[in-house]
């Protein structure tokens, strides 16, 4: 679409790759850029926007402590 994003996303994707850094690098190579939406330095995710300004997050990989016990 030729129009730029003007409103908040109706859908926000959170992606959880096995290797966060590699996935961020790959997506930046495809045209995504890091953006700030007010997240502080302590967050474990990276906020990106595609070339049209649609925002999405790359979460850190699932850790053993994230898995439910049992």
BELURSUL-V45944 format. One record per pair of residues at least 12 apart in sequence whose C-alpha atoms are under 10 Angstrom apart, sorted by the first residue. I is the first residue (numbers start at 0). J is the second residue. If there is no record, write none. Layout:
BEGIN
i=I j=J
i=I j=J
END
This chain:
BEGIN
i=0 j=51
i=1 j=51
i=2 j=51
i=3 j=50
i=3 j=51
i=3 j=52
i=3 j=53
i=4 j=50
i=4 j=51
i=4 j=52
i=4 j=53
i=5 j=52
i=5 j=53
i=6 j=52
i=6 j=53
i=7 j=52
i=7 j=53
i=7 j=54
i=8 j=52
i=8 j=53
i=8 j=54
i=8 j=55
i=9 j=53
i=10 j=53
i=10 j=54
i=10 j=55
i=11 j=53
i=11 j=54
i=11 j=55
i=11 j=56
i=12 j=53
i=12 j=54
i=12 j=55
i=12 j=56
i=12 j=57
i=13 j=44
i=13 j=45
i=13 j=46
i=13 j=54
i=13 j=55
i=13 j=56
i=13 j=57
i=13 j=58
i=14 j=44
i=14 j=45
i=14 j=55
i=14 j=56
i=14 j=57
i=14 j=58
i=14 j=59
i=14 j=60
i=15 j=44
i=15 j=56
i=15 j=57
i=15 j=58
i=15 j=59
i=15 j=60
i=15 j=61
i=16 j=57
i=16 j=58
i=16 j=59
i=16 j=60
i=16 j=61
i=17 j=58
i=17 j=59
i=17 j=60
i=17 j=61
i=17 j=62
i=18 j=57
i=18 j=58
i=18 j=59
i=18 j=60
i=18 j=61
i=19 j=43
i=19 j=44
i=19 j=45
i=19 j=57
i=19 j=58
i=19 j=59
i=19 j=60
i=20 j=45
i=20 j=57
i=20 j=58
i=20 j=59
i=20 j=60
i=22 j=57
i=22 j=58
i=23 j=45
i=23 j=46
i=23 j=47
i=23 j=56
i=23 j=57
i=23 j=58
i=26 j=47
i=26 j=48
i=26 j=49
i=26 j=57
i=27 j=47
i=27 j=48
i=27 j=49
i=29 j=49
i=29 j=50
i=30 j=47
i=30 j=48
i=30 j=49
i=30 j=50
i=30 j=51
i=31 j=46
i=31 j=47
i=31 j=48
i=31 j=49
i=31 j=50
i=31 j=51
i=31 j=52
i=31 j=53
i=31 j=54
i=31 j=55
i=32 j=46
i=32 j=47
i=32 j=48
i=32 j=49
i=32 j=50
i=32 j=52
i=32 j=54
i=33 j=45
i=33 j=46
i=33 j=47
i=33 j=48
i=33 j=49
i=33 j=54
i=33 j=55
i=33 j=56
i=34 j=46
i=34 j=47
i=34 j=48
i=34 j=52
i=34 j=54
i=34 j=55
i=35 j=47
i=35 j=48
i=36 j=54
i=42 j=58
i=42 j=59
i=43 j=57
i=43 j=58
i=43 j=59
i=43 j=60
i=44 j=56
i=44 j=57
i=44 j=58
i=44 j=59
i=44 j=60
i=45 j=57
i=45 j=58
i=45 j=59
i=46 j=58
END
